[in-house]
Amino acid sequence: MSADKVLDATGLSCPMPIVRTKKAMDELKTGEILEVHATDKGAKSDLAAWAKSGGHELLKELEKDSVLKFWIKKG
Amino acid sequence: MANTKVAIIAANGTLFDAYKVFNIATAAAASDAEVGIFFTFEGLNLIHKEAHKQLPLPKGKEHFAEGFSKANVPSIEKLVGIAQELGVKLIACQMTMDVMNLAKDAFVDGIEVGGAATFIDYAKDANISLSF
């Protein structure tokens, strides 16, 4: 899936993946897609909750080589 | 989380307390909630210029120091900066400052000073109220 911006939040623990995602998302326009990479296992539920509470859409998520990847469309 | 207001009381001063307070506060602020923290008694350590850089682990929990460095958690100093950047309101308790003989310049820049009524007025229409 293509993205307008990729955020590398690997190696960061809570709450940094959310904080970085918020900052990265602020730079995007509505409808654009942010791809987030994280290794914090809590990010799986946290990013889904964050997207929901902010009115964004979590389009896809997958785990590859212990890295969680998320694609979030800005709402 | 826009239109959500979070009111937090920070009344304790160990490293554990600091992470509880600032992780919740920054996560809420990063979710576009309005966040205010009232620091009282030992909680003042969390925003004291010097103390917040070297908060102690709770007694008997010193062995967690290694876990903190392994987990790569941000420092409290960094979290305070992030909280302020995200617009979290930091309110120091005037009465505690008087008791401990601390002036406003003993604390990180950008804080407000207020009494219990200040916090109550802020928290009266909060959606989430927490005490640590």
N, CA and C atoms of all chains as a GROMACS GRO file, in nm:
protein
  621
    1MET      N    1   0.085  -0.120   0.000
    1MET     CA    2   0.000   0.000   0.000
    1MET      C    3   0.088   0.124   0.000
    2SER      N    4   0.059   0.218  -0.087
    2SER     CA    5   0.143   0.338  -0.095
    2SER      C    6   0.103   0.437   0.015
    3ALA      N    7   0.199   0.519   0.055
    3ALA     CA    8   0.173   0.616   0.162
    3ALA      C    9   0.230   0.751   0.122
    4ASP      N   10   0.174   0.857   0.177
    4ASP     CA   11   0.224   0.992   0.150
    4ASP      C   12   0.343   1.025   0.239
    5LYS      N   13   0.351   0.953   0.353
    5LYS     CA   14   0.459   0.979   0.447
    5LYS      C   15   0.484   0.851   0.527
    6VAL      N   16   0.611   0.824   0.559
    6VAL     CA   17   0.644   0.706   0.640
    6VAL      C   18   0.709   0.752   0.769
    7LEU      N   19   0.658   0.701   0.881
    7LEU     CA   20   0.714   0.737   1.011
    7LEU      C   21   0.780   0.614   1.072
    8ASP      N   22   0.908   0.626   1.106
    8ASP     CA   23   0.978   0.518   1.173
    8ASP      C   24   0.976   0.541   1.324
    9ALA      N   25   0.891   0.467   1.394
    9ALA     CA   26   0.883   0.479   1.540
    9ALA      C   27   0.934   0.352   1.605
   10THR      N   28   1.020   0.278   1.534
   10THR     CA   29   1.072   0.154   1.591
   10THR      C   30   1.168   0.185   1.705
   11GLY      N   31   1.168   0.098   1.806
   11GLY     CA   32   1.257   0.116   1.920
   11GLY      C   33   1.202   0.210   2.025
   12LEU      N   34   1.091   0.275   1.996
   12LEU     CA   35   1.033   0.371   2.092
   12LEU      C   36   0.926   0.302   2.175
   13SER      N   37   0.920   0.342   2.302
   13SER     CA   38   0.816   0.284   2.388
   13SER      C   39   0.707   0.387   2.414
   14CYS      N   40   0.597   0.339   2.467
   14CYS     CA   41   0.481   0.422   2.500
   14CYS      C   42   0.525   0.540   2.586
   15PRO      N   43   0.481   0.662   2.562
   15PRO     CA   44   0.376   0.703   2.466
   15PRO      C   45   0.434   0.757   2.335
   16MET      N   46   0.564   0.736   2.310
   16MET     CA   47   0.628   0.802   2.195
   16MET      C   48   0.570   0.766   2.058
   17PRO      N   49   0.534   0.638   2.031
   17PRO     CA   50   0.478   0.612   1.898
   17PRO      C   51   0.353   0.697   1.869
   18ILE      N   52   0.271   0.716   1.971
   18ILE     CA   53   0.149   0.797   1.954
   18ILE      C   54   0.185   0.945   1.936
   19VAL      N   55   0.280   0.991   2.017
   19VAL     CA   56   0.321   1.132   2.009
   19VAL      C   57   0.380   1.162   1.870
   20ARG      N   58   0.467   1.071   1.822
   20ARG     CA   59   0.528   1.092   1.690
   20ARG      C   60   0.425   1.082   1.578
   21THR      N   61   0.331   0.989   1.594
   21THR     CA   62   0.226   0.973   1.492
   21THR      C   63   0.141   1.099   1.483
   22LYS      N   64   0.108   1.155   1.599
   22LYS     CA   65   0.029   1.278   1.600
   22LYS      C   66   0.103   1.390   1.524
   23LYS      N   67   0.232   1.404   1.556
   23LYS     CA   68   0.310   1.511   1.493
   23LYS      C   69   0.320   1.490   1.342
   24ALA      N   70   0.342   1.365   1.301
   24ALA     CA   71   0.354   1.336   1.158
   24ALA      C   72   0.220   1.360   1.088
   25MET      N   73   0.113   1.321   1.154
   25MET     CA   74  -0.020   1.336   1.094
   25MET      C   75  -0.056   1.483   1.077
   26ASP      N   76  -0.010   1.566   1.169
   26ASP     CA   77  -0.037   1.711   1.161
   26ASP      C   78   0.017   1.771   1.031
   27GLU      N   79   0.118   1.706   0.974
   27GLU     CA   80   0.179   1.759   0.852
   27GLU      C   81   0.109   1.711   0.725
   28LEU      N   82   0.013   1.619   0.741
   28LEU     CA   83  -0.058   1.567   0.624
   28LEU      C   84  -0.192   1.638   0.603
   29LYS      N   85  -0.243   1.624   0.481
   29LYS     CA   86  -0.376   1.679   0.451
   29LYS      C   87  -0.480   1.568   0.464
   30THR      N   88  -0.605   1.607   0.484
   30THR     CA   89  -0.715   1.511   0.492
   30THR      C   90  -0.712   1.420   0.369
   31GLY      N   91  -0.725   1.289   0.395
   31GLY     CA   92  -0.728   1.193   0.285
   31GLY      C   93  -0.592   1.132   0.254
   32GLU      N   94  -0.485   1.198   0.303
   32GLU     CA   95  -0.351   1.144   0.278
   32GLU      C   96  -0.324   1.028   0.375
   33ILE      N   97  -0.226   0.945   0.339
   33ILE     CA   98  -0.201   0.823   0.417
   33ILE      C   99  -0.064   0.825   0.484
   34LEU      N  100  -0.066   0.794   0.612
   34LEU     CA  101   0.058   0.786   0.690
   34LEU      C  102   0.089   0.639   0.718
   35GLU      N  103   0.212   0.600   0.691
   35GLU     CA  104   0.256   0.464   0.722
   35GLU      C  105   0.344   0.471   0.847
   36VAL      N  106   0.310   0.394   0.949
   36VAL     CA  107   0.384   0.397   1.075
   36VAL      C  108   0.448   0.261   1.102
   37HIS      N  109   0.576   0.262   1.138
   37HIS     CA  110   0.645   0.140   1.179
   37HIS      C  111   0.675   0.149   1.328
   38ALA      N  112   0.643   0.045   1.403
   38ALA     CA  113   0.668   0.046   1.548
   38ALA      C  114   0.706  -0.093   1.596
   39THR      N  115   0.780  -0.096   1.707
   39THR     CA  116   0.813  -0.225   1.768
   39THR      C  117   0.751  -0.239   1.906
   40ASP      N  118   0.695  -0.130   1.958
   40ASP     CA  119   0.625  -0.134   2.087
   40ASP      C  120   0.498  -0.217   2.067
   41LYS      N  121   0.487  -0.329   2.139
   41LYS     CA  122   0.372  -0.418   2.119
   41LYS      C  123   0.240  -0.349   2.156
   42GLY      N  124   0.249  -0.251   2.247
   42GLY     CA  125   0.129  -0.177   2.286
   42GLY      C  126   0.075  -0.091   2.173
   43ALA      N  127   0.160  -0.066   2.073
   43ALA     CA  128   0.118   0.020   1.961
   43ALA      C  129   0.003  -0.041   1.884
   44LYS      N  130  -0.006  -0.173   1.887
   44LYS     CA  131  -0.112  -0.242   1.811
   44LYS      C  132  -0.250  -0.191   1.852
   45SER      N  133  -0.276  -0.190   1.980
   45SER     CA  134  -0.407  -0.139   2.025
   45SER      C  135  -0.406   0.013   2.035
   46ASP      N  136  -0.290   0.070   2.072
   46ASP     CA  137  -0.283   0.216   2.090
   46ASP      C  138  -0.308   0.293   1.960
   47LEU      N  139  -0.245   0.249   1.853
   47LEU     CA  140  -0.262   0.323   1.727
   47LEU      C  141  -0.404   0.308   1.672
   48ALA      N  142  -0.463   0.189   1.695
   48ALA     CA  143  -0.602   0.169   1.652
   48ALA      C  144  -0.694   0.262   1.731
   49ALA      N  145  -0.670   0.272   1.862
   49ALA     CA  146  -0.752   0.360   1.947
   49ALA      C  147  -0.729   0.507   1.911
   50TRP      N  148  -0.602   0.540   1.887
   50TRP     CA  149  -0.568   0.679   1.853
   50TRP      C  150  -0.637   0.720   1.723
   51ALA      N  151  -0.632   0.633   1.622
   51ALA     CA  152  -0.693   0.663   1.492
   51ALA      C  153  -0.844   0.683   1.509
   52LYS      N  154  -0.905   0.594   1.584
   52LYS     CA  155  -1.050   0.601   1.606
   52LYS      C  156  -1.088   0.730   1.677
   53SER      N  157  -1.015   0.764   1.782
   53SER     CA  158  -1.052   0.883   1.860
   53SER      C  159  -1.028   1.012   1.783
   54GLY      N  160  -0.937   1.008   1.686
   54GLY     CA  161  -0.909   1.129   1.608
   54GLY      C  162  -0.987   1.138   1.479
   55GLY      N  163  -1.072   1.039   1.454
   55GLY     CA  164  -1.151   1.040   1.332
   55GLY      C  165  -1.073   1.000   1.208
   56HIS      N  166  -0.961   0.928   1.229
   56HIS     CA  167  -0.881   0.880   1.117
   56HIS      C  168  -0.921   0.734   1.088
   57GLU      N  169  -0.875   0.684   0.973
   57GLU     CA  170  -0.913   0.547   0.937
   57GLU      C  171  -0.790   0.458   0.930
   58LEU      N  172  -0.790   0.354   1.011
   58LEU     CA  173  -0.682   0.256   1.006
   58LEU      C  174  -0.712   0.162   0.889
   59LEU      N  175  -0.639   0.179   0.779
   59LEU     CA  176  -0.670   0.106   0.656
   59LEU      C  177  -0.618  -0.037   0.661
   60LYS      N  178  -0.498  -0.051   0.721
   60LYS     CA  179  -0.434  -0.182   0.715
   60LYS      C  180  -0.327  -0.190   0.822
   61GLU      N  181  -0.303  -0.310   0.873
   61GLU     CA  182  -0.191  -0.330   0.965
   61GLU      C  183  -0.135  -0.469   0.942
   62LEU      N  184  -0.005  -0.481   0.961
   62LEU     CA  185   0.056  -0.614   0.949
   62LEU      C  186   0.183  -0.618   1.033
   63GLU      N  187   0.227  -0.739   1.061
   63GLU     CA  188   0.350  -0.755   1.139
   63GLU      C  189   0.450  -0.832   1.055
   64LYS      N  190   0.571  -0.774   1.043
   64LYS     CA  191   0.674  -0.841   0.964
   64LYS      C  192   0.807  -0.829   1.036
   65ASP      N  193   0.872  -0.940   1.064
   65ASP     CA  194   0.999  -0.943   1.135
   65ASP      C  195   0.994  -0.859   1.264
   66SER      N  196   0.891  -0.881   1.344
   66SER     CA  197   0.870  -0.811   1.472
   66SER      C  198   0.843  -0.661   1.459
   67VAL      N  199   0.826  -0.613   1.337
   67VAL     CA  200   0.790  -0.471   1.320
   67VAL      C  201   0.642  -0.463   1.283
   68LEU      N  202   0.570  -0.383   1.360
   68LEU     CA  203   0.428  -0.360   1.332
   68LEU      C  204   0.418  -0.246   1.232
   69LYS      N  205   0.337  -0.266   1.129
   69LYS     CA  206   0.320  -0.160   1.028
   69LYS      C  207   0.173  -0.123   1.019
   70PHE      N  208   0.149   0.007   1.013
   70PHE     CA  209   0.011   0.058   1.009
   70PHE      C  210  -0.002   0.158   0.895
   71TRP      N  211  -0.117   0.157   0.831
   71TRP     CA  212  -0.147   0.259   0.730
   71TRP      C  213  -0.272   0.333   0.776
   72ILE      N  214  -0.256   0.462   0.803
   72ILE     CA  215  -0.368   0.540   0.858
   72ILE      C  216  -0.402   0.655   0.764
   73LYS      N  217  -0.529   0.663   0.727
   73LYS     CA  218  -0.576   0.770   0.639
   73LYS      C  219  -0.628   0.885   0.724
   74LYS      N  220  -0.576   1.003   0.697
   74LYS     CA  221  -0.615   1.119   0.778
   74LYS      C  222  -0.762   1.157   0.755
   75GLY      N  223  -0.835   1.173   0.866
   75GLY     CA  224  -0.978   1.207   0.859
   75GLY      C  225  -1.000   1.355   0.880
   76MET      N  226  -1.106   1.248   2.013
   76MET     CA  227  -1.082   1.298   2.150
   76MET      C  228  -1.087   1.450   2.155
   77ALA      N  229  -1.109   1.513   2.039
   77ALA     CA  230  -1.130   1.659   2.046
   77ALA      C  231  -1.255   1.680   2.130
   78ASN      N  232  -1.263   1.791   2.199
   78ASN     CA  233  -1.373   1.819   2.291
   78ASN      C  234  -1.372   1.727   2.413
   79THR      N  235  -1.259   1.664   2.439
   79THR     CA  236  -1.245   1.584   2.561
   79THR      C  237  -1.148   1.657   2.653
   80LYS      N  238  -1.187   1.666   2.779
   80LYS     CA  239  -1.104   1.738   2.875
   80LYS      C  240  -1.057   1.641   2.983
   81VAL      N  241  -0.927   1.645   3.012
   81VAL     CA  242  -0.869   1.553   3.110
   81VAL      C  243  -0.808   1.634   3.224
   82ALA      N  244  -0.846   1.603   3.347
   82ALA     CA  245  -0.794   1.672   3.466
   82ALA      C  246  -0.718   1.572   3.552
   83ILE      N  247  -0.590   1.602   3.577
   83ILE     CA  248  -0.504   1.508   3.650
   83ILE      C  249  -0.447   1.574   3.775
   84ILE      N  250  -0.448   1.502   3.885
   84ILE     CA  251  -0.379   1.548   4.006
   84ILE      C  252  -0.255   1.461   4.023
   85ALA      N  253  -0.137   1.525   4.034
   85ALA     CA  254  -0.012   1.454   4.057
   85ALA      C  255   0.032   1.486   4.199
   86ALA      N  256   0.023   1.389   4.289
   86ALA     CA  257   0.049   1.416   4.430
   86ALA      C  258   0.167   1.336   4.485
   87ASN      N  259   0.238   1.264   4.396
   87ASN     CA  260   0.349   1.181   4.443
   87ASN      C  261   0.472   1.203   4.356
   88GLY      N  262   0.591   1.176   4.414
   88GLY     CA  263   0.711   1.224   4.348
   88GLY      C  264   0.817   1.124   4.310
   89THR      N  265   0.781   0.995   4.292
   89THR     CA  266   0.884   0.902   4.246
   89THR      C  267   0.881   0.893   4.093
   90LEU      N  268   0.979   0.823   4.039
   90LEU     CA  269   0.987   0.804   3.895
   90LEU      C  270   0.864   0.731   3.841
   91PHE      N  271   0.813   0.635   3.919
   91PHE     CA  272   0.692   0.563   3.875
   91PHE      C  273   0.576   0.661   3.859
   92ASP      N  274   0.561   0.747   3.960
   92ASP     CA  275   0.451   0.844   3.956
   92ASP      C  276   0.463   0.936   3.835
   93ALA      N  277   0.587   0.976   3.806
   93ALA     CA  278   0.610   1.068   3.695
   93ALA      C  279   0.570   1.004   3.562
   94TYR      N  280   0.605   0.876   3.542
   94TYR     CA  281   0.566   0.809   3.417
   94TYR      C  282   0.416   0.791   3.407
   95LYS      N  283   0.352   0.758   3.521
   95LYS     CA  284   0.206   0.742   3.518
   95LYS      C  285   0.141   0.872   3.472
   96VAL      N  286   0.185   0.982   3.531
   96VAL     CA  287   0.126   1.113   3.501
   96VAL      C  288   0.154   1.157   3.357
   97PHE      N  289   0.282   1.156   3.319
   97PHE     CA  290   0.317   1.215   3.189
   97PHE      C  291   0.285   1.124   3.070
   98ASN      N  292   0.285   0.990   3.090
   98ASN     CA  293   0.244   0.904   2.978
   98ASN      C  294   0.096   0.924   2.947
   99ILE      N  295   0.014   0.927   3.050
   99ILE     CA  296  -0.129   0.947   3.028
   99ILE      C  297  -0.154   1.087   2.971
  100ALA      N  298  -0.085   1.186   3.027
  100ALA     CA  299  -0.108   1.324   2.984
  100ALA      C  300  -0.066   1.345   2.838
  101THR      N  301   0.051   1.293   2.799
  101THR     CA  302   0.096   1.315   2.661
  101THR      C  303   0.013   1.231   2.563
  102ALA      N  304  -0.027   1.110   2.604
  102ALA     CA  305  -0.111   1.028   2.515
  102ALA      C  306  -0.245   1.098   2.492
  103ALA      N  307  -0.301   1.156   2.598
  103ALA     CA  308  -0.429   1.227   2.585
  103ALA      C  309  -0.413   1.351   2.498
  104ALA      N  310  -0.306   1.426   2.521
  104ALA     CA  311  -0.284   1.548   2.443
  104ALA      C  312  -0.256   1.514   2.296
  105ALA      N  313  -0.186   1.404   2.272
  105ALA     CA  314  -0.159   1.363   2.134
  105ALA      C  315  -0.286   1.314   2.066
  106SER      N  316  -0.387   1.284   2.146
  106SER     CA  317  -0.517   1.245   2.090
  106SER      C  318  -0.611   1.365   2.085
  107ASP      N  319  -0.554   1.484   2.092
  107ASP     CA  320  -0.628   1.610   2.080
  107ASP      C  321  -0.720   1.641   2.198
  108ALA      N  322  -0.695   1.581   2.314
  108ALA     CA  323  -0.772   1.617   2.432
  108ALA      C  324  -0.708   1.741   2.496
  109GLU      N  325  -0.788   1.816   2.570
  109GLU     CA  326  -0.734   1.926   2.649
  109GLU      C  327  -0.690   1.867   2.783
  110VAL      N  328  -0.566   1.893   2.824
  110VAL     CA  329  -0.514   1.828   2.944
  110VAL      C  330  -0.457   1.929   3.042
  111GLY      N  331  -0.492   1.917   3.169
  111GLY     CA  332  -0.436   2.000   3.274
  111GLY      C  333  -0.391   1.912   3.390
  112ILE      N  334  -0.274   1.943   3.445
  112ILE     CA  335  -0.223   1.865   3.559
  112ILE      C  336  -0.199   1.959   3.676
  113PHE      N  337  -0.250   1.921   3.793
  113PHE     CA  338  -0.230   1.999   3.915
  113PHE      C  339  -0.127   1.925   4.000
  114PHE      N  340  -0.014   1.988   4.024
  114PHE     CA  341   0.097   1.925   4.098
  114PHE      C  342   0.094   1.971   4.242
  115THR      N  343   0.079   1.878   4.333
  115THR     CA  344   0.069   1.914   4.474
  115THR      C  345   0.155   1.823   4.560
  116PHE      N  346   0.201   1.872   4.673
  116PHE     CA  347   0.292   1.799   4.762
  116PHE      C  348   0.406   1.734   4.684
  117GLU      N  349   0.435   1.606   4.709
  117GLU     CA  350   0.552   1.545   4.642
  117GLU      C  351   0.541   1.552   4.490
  118GLY      N  352   0.421   1.568   4.441
  118GLY     CA  353   0.402   1.579   4.296
  118GLY      C  354   0.477   1.696   4.236
  119LEU      N  355   0.507   1.798   4.317
  119LEU     CA  356   0.582   1.914   4.268
  119LEU      C  357   0.720   1.873   4.215
  120ASN      N  358   0.775   1.762   4.268
  120ASN     CA  359   0.905   1.714   4.219
  120ASN      C  360   0.904   1.691   4.068
  121LEU      N  361   0.788   1.656   4.016
  121LEU     CA  362   0.777   1.618   3.875
  121LEU      C  363   0.801   1.736   3.780
  122ILE      N  364   0.788   1.859   3.833
  122ILE     CA  365   0.814   1.976   3.747
  122ILE      C  366   0.920   2.068   3.808
  123HIS      N  367   0.983   2.024   3.917
  123HIS     CA  368   1.091   2.102   3.977
  123HIS      C  369   1.212   2.095   3.884
  124LYS      N  370   1.272   2.212   3.855
  124LYS     CA  371   1.381   2.222   3.757
  124LYS      C  372   1.488   2.114   3.775
  125GLU      N  373   1.534   2.094   3.896
  125GLU     CA  374   1.641   1.997   3.920
  125GLU      C  375   1.585   1.859   3.950
  126ALA      N  376   1.487   1.854   4.041
  126ALA     CA  377   1.436   1.725   4.090
  126ALA      C  378   1.380   1.636   3.979
  127HIS      N  379   1.315   1.697   3.877
  127HIS     CA  380   1.249   1.612   3.777
  127HIS      C  381   1.349   1.541   3.686
  128LYS      N  382   1.477   1.582   3.694
  128LYS     CA  383   1.580   1.516   3.612
  128LYS      C  384   1.639   1.395   3.684
  129GLN      N  385   1.612   1.383   3.813
  129GLN     CA  386   1.670   1.273   3.890
  129GLN      C  387   1.574   1.220   3.994
  130LEU      N  388   1.455   1.184   3.947
  130LEU     CA  389   1.354   1.133   4.039
  130LEU      C  390   1.394   0.995   4.090
  131PRO      N  391   1.368   0.969   4.218
  131PRO     CA  392   1.406   0.837   4.273
  131PRO      C  393   1.304   0.729   4.236
  132LEU      N  394   1.351   0.605   4.231
  132LEU     CA  395   1.259   0.492   4.220
  132LEU      C  396   1.197   0.473   4.357
  133PRO      N  397   1.076   0.416   4.365
  133PRO     CA  398   1.017   0.393   4.497
  133PRO      C  399   1.107   0.300   4.580
  134LYS      N  400   1.100   0.314   4.712
  134LYS     CA  401   1.183   0.231   4.801
  134LYS      C  402   1.155   0.083   4.776
  135GLY      N  403   1.262   0.006   4.762
  135GLY     CA  404   1.246  -0.137   4.739
  135GLY      C  405   1.227  -0.173   4.592
  136LYS      N  406   1.218  -0.070   4.506
  136LYS     CA  407   1.195  -0.096   4.362
  136LYS      C  408   1.314  -0.051   4.278
  137GLU      N  409   1.429  -0.032   4.346
  137GLU     CA  410   1.546   0.021   4.276
  137GLU      C  411   1.592  -0.070   4.163
  138HIS      N  412   1.559  -0.200   4.174
  138HIS     CA  413   1.604  -0.295   4.072
  138HIS      C  414   1.536  -0.272   3.936
  139PHE      N  415   1.434  -0.185   3.932
  139PHE     CA  416   1.369  -0.158   3.804
  139PHE      C  417   1.449  -0.060   3.716
  140ALA      N  418   1.556  -0.004   3.772
  140ALA     CA  419   1.636   0.093   3.697
  140ALA      C  420   1.682   0.034   3.564
  141GLU      N  421   1.724  -0.094   3.569
  141GLU     CA  422   1.773  -0.160   3.447
  141GLU      C  423   1.660  -0.174   3.345
  142GLY      N  424   1.542  -0.208   3.394
  142GLY     CA  425   1.427  -0.222   3.305
  142GLY      C  426   1.395  -0.094   3.233
  143PHE      N  427   1.405   0.019   3.302
  143PHE     CA  428   1.378   0.149   3.240
  143PHE      C  429   1.474   0.177   3.126
  144SER      N  430   1.603   0.146   3.148
  144SER     CA  431   1.699   0.176   3.041
  144SER      C  432   1.682   0.078   2.926
  145LYS      N  433   1.650  -0.048   2.956
  145LYS     CA  434   1.630  -0.147   2.850
  145LYS      C  435   1.509  -0.116   2.763
  146ALA      N  436   1.402  -0.069   2.827
  146ALA     CA  437   1.277  -0.044   2.754
  146ALA      C  438   1.284   0.082   2.669
  147ASN      N  439   1.394   0.156   2.682
  147ASN     CA  440   1.413   0.277   2.603
  147ASN      C  441   1.299   0.376   2.624
  148VAL      N  442   1.257   0.395   2.748
  148VAL     CA  443   1.151   0.493   2.776
  148VAL      C  444   1.214   0.633   2.775
  149PRO      N  445   1.139   0.732   2.727
  149PRO     CA  446   1.194   0.868   2.724
  149PRO      C  447   1.216   0.919   2.867
  150SER      N  448   1.309   1.012   2.884
  150SER     CA  449   1.333   1.068   3.017
  150SER      C  450   1.214   1.156   3.057
  151ILE      N  451   1.199   1.177   3.187
  151ILE     CA  452   1.090   1.263   3.235
  151ILE      C  453   1.110   1.406   3.184
  152GLU      N  454   1.236   1.447   3.179
  152GLU     CA  455   1.266   1.580   3.126
  152GLU      C  456   1.210   1.594   2.984
  153LYS      N  457   1.229   1.491   2.903
  153LYS     CA  458   1.180   1.494   2.766
  153LYS      C  459   1.027   1.493   2.763
  154LEU      N  460   0.968   1.411   2.850
  154LEU     CA  461   0.821   1.402   2.851
  154LEU      C  462   0.757   1.533   2.895
  155VAL      N  463   0.821   1.603   2.988
  155VAL     CA  464   0.768   1.733   3.031
  155VAL      C  465   0.769   1.829   2.913
  156GLY      N  466   0.880   1.826   2.836
  156GLY     CA  467   0.890   1.912   2.718
  156GLY      C  468   0.784   1.878   2.614
  157ILE      N  469   0.762   1.749   2.592
  157ILE     CA  470   0.660   1.706   2.495
  157ILE      C  471   0.522   1.749   2.542
  158ALA      N  472   0.497   1.731   2.673
  158ALA     CA  473   0.366   1.771   2.728
  158ALA      C  474   0.341   1.919   2.703
  159GLN      N  475   0.443   2.001   2.726
  159GLN     CA  476   0.425   2.145   2.707
  159GLN      C  477   0.407   2.180   2.560
  160GLU      N  478   0.482   2.110   2.476
  160GLU     CA  479   0.470   2.131   2.332
  160GLU      C  480   0.328   2.098   2.283
  161LEU      N  481   0.267   1.998   2.345
  161LEU     CA  482   0.133   1.957   2.306
  161LEU      C  483   0.025   2.039   2.377
  162GLY      N  484   0.067   2.139   2.452
  162GLY     CA  485  -0.030   2.229   2.514
  162GLY      C  486  -0.087   2.185   2.648
  163VAL      N  487  -0.022   2.087   2.713
  163VAL     CA  488  -0.069   2.043   2.844
  163VAL      C  489  -0.046   2.156   2.945
  164LYS      N  490  -0.150   2.187   3.022
  164LYS     CA  491  -0.140   2.294   3.121
  164LYS      C  492  -0.082   2.237   3.250
  165LEU      N  493   0.027   2.296   3.300
  165LEU     CA  494   0.092   2.249   3.423
  165LEU      C  495   0.066   2.351   3.532
  166ILE      N  496  -0.004   2.308   3.637
  166ILE     CA  497  -0.039   2.400   3.746
  166ILE      C  498   0.028   2.355   3.876
  167ALA      N  499   0.111   2.440   3.933
  167ALA     CA  500   0.176   2.408   4.061
  167ALA      C  501   0.090   2.462   4.175
  168CYS      N  502   0.082   2.383   4.280
  168CYS     CA  503  -0.001   2.419   4.396
  168CYS      C  504   0.068   2.526   4.481
  169GLN      N  505   0.005   2.641   4.489
  169GLN     CA  506   0.062   2.754   4.564
  169GLN      C  507   0.085   2.720   4.711
  170MET      N  508  -0.011   2.654   4.772
  170MET     CA  509   0.001   2.624   4.915
  170MET      C  510   0.122   2.535   4.943
  171THR      N  511   0.140   2.431   4.859
  171THR     CA  512   0.256   2.342   4.880
  171THR      C  513   0.385   2.419   4.859
  172MET      N  514   0.386   2.508   4.760
  172MET     CA  515   0.507   2.587   4.734
  172MET      C  516   0.540   2.672   4.856
  173ASP      N  517   0.438   2.728   4.920
  173ASP     CA  518   0.459   2.809   5.040
  173ASP      C  519   0.515   2.723   5.154
  174VAL      N  520   0.454   2.606   5.173
  174VAL     CA  521   0.498   2.516   5.280
  174VAL      C  522   0.643   2.474   5.258
  175MET      N  523   0.679   2.447   5.133
  175MET     CA  524   0.813   2.399   5.102
  175MET      C  525   0.910   2.513   5.071
  176ASN      N  526   0.860   2.635   5.081
  176ASN     CA  527   0.941   2.753   5.056
  176ASN      C  528   1.005   2.752   4.917
  177LEU      N  529   0.920   2.728   4.815
  177LEU     CA  530   0.967   2.722   4.677
  177LEU      C  531   0.902   2.835   4.597
  178ALA      N  532   0.985   2.904   4.517
  178ALA     CA  533   0.932   3.010   4.431
  178ALA      C  534   0.905   2.954   4.291
  179LYS      N  535   0.830   3.030   4.212
  179LYS     CA  536   0.793   2.982   4.078
  179LYS      C  537   0.915   2.952   3.991
  180ASP      N  538   1.024   3.028   4.014
  180ASP     CA  539   1.142   3.006   3.928
  180ASP      C  540   1.219   2.879   3.962
  181ALA      N  541   1.174   2.805   4.066
  181ALA     CA  542   1.236   2.675   4.096
  181ALA      C  543   1.182   2.567   4.003
  182PHE      N  544   1.079   2.604   3.924
  182PHE     CA  545   1.013   2.505   3.839
  182PHE      C  546   1.043   2.527   3.691
  183VAL      N  547   1.012   2.429   3.610
  183VAL     CA  548   1.034   2.442   3.466
  183VAL      C  549   0.954   2.562   3.414
  184ASP      N  550   1.002   2.621   3.306
  184ASP     CA  551   0.935   2.739   3.251
  184ASP      C  552   0.796   2.704   3.198
  185GLY      N  553   0.710   2.802   3.201
  185GLY     CA  554   0.579   2.785   3.138
  185GLY      C  555   0.470   2.728   3.227
  186ILE      N  556   0.500   2.709   3.356
  186ILE     CA  557   0.396   2.657   3.445
  186ILE      C  558   0.306   2.770   3.494
  187GLU      N  559   0.189   2.730   3.545
  187GLU     CA  560   0.102   2.827   3.612
  187GLU      C  561   0.104   2.790   3.760
  188VAL      N  562   0.070   2.887   3.842
  188VAL     CA  563   0.061   2.860   3.985
  188VAL      C  564  -0.082   2.890   4.027
  189GLY      N  565  -0.139   2.798   4.107
  189GLY     CA  566  -0.277   2.820   4.148
  189GLY      C  567  -0.311   2.743   4.272
  190GLY      N  568  -0.428   2.767   4.323
  190GLY     CA  569  -0.474   2.696   4.442
  190GLY      C  570  -0.574   2.588   4.407
  191ALA      N  571  -0.629   2.526   4.510
  191ALA     CA  572  -0.725   2.418   4.490
  191ALA      C  573  -0.844   2.463   4.407
  192ALA      N  574  -0.889   2.585   4.430
  192ALA     CA  575  -1.006   2.634   4.357
  192ALA      C  576  -0.976   2.647   4.208
  193THR      N  577  -0.850   2.677   4.174
  193THR     CA  578  -0.810   2.685   4.033
  193THR      C  579  -0.828   2.550   3.965
  194PHE      N  580  -0.784   2.445   4.036
  194PHE     CA  581  -0.797   2.311   3.978
  194PHE      C  582  -0.944   2.270   3.969
  195ILE      N  583  -1.019   2.297   4.074
  195ILE     CA  584  -1.161   2.260   4.075
  195ILE      C  585  -1.235   2.329   3.960
  196ASP      N  586  -1.201   2.455   3.938
  196ASP     CA  587  -1.265   2.528   3.829
  196ASP      C  588  -1.228   2.466   3.694
  197TYR      N  589  -1.101   2.425   3.680
  197TYR     CA  590  -1.058   2.361   3.555
  197TYR      C  591  -1.128   2.226   3.539
  198ALA      N  592  -1.137   2.150   3.649
  198ALA     CA  593  -1.183   2.010   3.641
  198ALA      C  594  -1.335   1.996   3.640
  199LYS      N  595  -1.406   2.104   3.666
  199LYS     CA  596  -1.551   2.089   3.688
  199LYS      C  597  -1.625   2.031   3.566
  200ASP      N  598  -1.573   2.057   3.448
  200ASP     CA  599  -1.639   2.001   3.329
  200ASP      C  600  -1.547   1.903   3.255
  201ALA      N  601  -1.455   1.841   3.330
  201ALA     CA  602  -1.365   1.743   3.268
  201ALA      C  603  -1.439   1.612   3.242
  202ASN      N  604  -1.402   1.546   3.132
  202ASN     CA  605  -1.462   1.416   3.100
  202ASN      C  606  -1.388   1.304   3.173
  203ILE      N  607  -1.260   1.326   3.197
  203ILE     CA  608  -1.177   1.224   3.263
  203ILE      C  609  -1.100   1.292   3.377
  204SER      N  610  -1.114   1.241   3.499
  204SER     CA  611  -1.039   1.296   3.613
  204SER      C  612  -0.955   1.184   3.673
  205LEU      N  613  -0.826   1.210   3.691
  205LEU     CA  614  -0.736   1.108   3.740
  205LEU      C  615  -0.650   1.163   3.853
  206SER      N  616  -0.613   1.075   3.945
  206SER     CA  617  -0.526   1.117   4.054
  206SER      C  618  -0.413   1.017   4.069
  207PHE      N  619  -0.292   1.067   4.071
  207PHE     CA  620  -0.176   0.977   4.084
  207PHE      C  621  -0.091   1.016   4.204
   0.00000   0.00000   0.00000
